[in-house]
């Protein structure tokens, strides 16, 4: 008997290192979810059973690769904010995993303003009444 394939919104899961403001490194388990409406990541400490550290909404974010080739990582920044407080930096275990993580964190939808479709309406000429 063939069973229908179950759709799983979990796009990627694995271990990353969260780089803090003071260059403090914290190993975390990350799960990235993507549905037709939502796109978010859940961060957990690397313990067996525990509550999440937080949830990161990825719908309006930008992902930038770190400039150092020796450190495979990326920064997730909230669009419209240039302060370090509105960004998180993650370090990947390998360069190979880095590409997959960047793809999982990257928002695929355009901003609402770029999704608006414009079209010209027909012109109707009116006769002036006297």
C-alpha positions in Angstrom: 0.0 0.0 0.0 1.4 3.4 -1.0 1.0 6.1 1.6 0.9 9.8 0.5 4.0 11.7 1.2 3.6 13.9 4.4 4.6 17.5 3.9 7.2 18.6 6.4 7.6 22.4 7.0 11.0 21.8 8.6 13.5 22.9 6.0 16.7 22.3 7.8 17.9 21.3 11.3 21.4 21.0 12.8 24.0 22.5 14.9 25.5 26.0 14.6 27.5 28.3 16.8 25.9 31.5 17.8 28.5 34.3 18.0 27.6 36.8 20.7 28.4 40.5 20.9 31.5 40.0 23.0 32.7 37.2 20.6 31.3 34.6 23.0 30.5 31.4 21.2 27.4 29.4 22.2 26.6 26.1 20.5 23.0 25.9 19.5 20.7 23.5 17.7 18.7 25.3 15.0 15.6 24.3 13.1 14.4 26.3 10.2 10.8 26.1 9.1 9.2 27.4 5.9 5.5 27.3 4.9 3.6 29.3 2.4 2.9 31.9 5.1 5.7 31.7 7.7 9.5 31.4 7.6 11.3 31.2 10.9 14.1 29.6 12.9 13.9 28.1 16.4 17.1 28.1 18.5 17.7 25.6 21.2 20.6 25.0 23.6 22.5 21.9 22.8 20.9 19.8 25.5 18.6 16.8 25.0 15.3 18.2 26.3 14.8 21.9 26.9 12.9 24.9 26.0 13.9 27.0 23.0 16.2 30.0 23.5 14.1 32.0 21.0 12.4 32.2 17.6 13.7 34.2 14.8 11.3 35.5 12.2 13.0 35.3 8.8 10.3 36.9 6.7 12.0 40.3 6.5 15.7 39.5 6.9 18.9 39.7 4.9 21.5 37.0 5.1 25.2 38.0 4.6 28.2 35.6 4.4 31.0 36.5 6.7 34.0 38.1 5.0 36.6 35.8 6.7 37.2 32.6 4.6 38.6 30.9 7.7 35.4 31.2 9.6 32.4 29.6 7.6 29.5 31.7 8.9 26.8 34.2 8.1 24.9 37.1 9.7 21.1 37.4 9.7 20.0 41.0 9.8 16.5 42.5 10.1 15.8 44.6 7.1 15.7 48.3 7.8 18.0 48.1 10.8 21.8 48.7 10.7 22.6 48.3 14.3 24.4 45.1 15.6 21.5 44.6 18.1 19.2 43.6 15.2 21.5 40.9 13.8 22.7 37.5 14.8 25.9 35.8 13.6 26.1 32.0 13.1 29.2 29.9 12.5 28.8 26.7 10.6 30.8 23.5 11.2 31.9 23.2 7.6 31.8 25.2 4.3 29.7 22.6 2.8 27.0 23.0 5.4 27.3 26.8 5.2 25.7 26.9 1.7 22.7 24.9 2.9 22.3 27.0 6.0 22.4 30.3 4.0 19.8 28.9 1.6 17.5 27.8 4.5 17.8 31.2 6.2 17.4 33.3 3.0 13.9 34.8 2.5 12.5 33.9 -0.9 9.7 36.4 -1.0 10.1 39.9 -2.2 9.0 42.9 -0.2 5.3 43.8 -0.5 6.0 46.8 -2.6 7.8 44.9 -5.2 4.9 42.3 -5.4 2.4 44.9 -6.4 1.4 44.5 -10.1 0.7 47.7 -11.9 -1.3 47.9 -15.1 -2.8 50.8 -17.0 -6.5 51.2 -17.1 -8.3 52.0 -20.4 -9.0 55.6 -21.0 -12.6 56.6 -21.4 -13.3 59.9 -23.2 -16.4 61.8 -22.1 -18.3 64.3 -24.2 -18.8 67.6 -22.5 -22.5 68.5 -22.1 -23.5 72.1 -22.8 
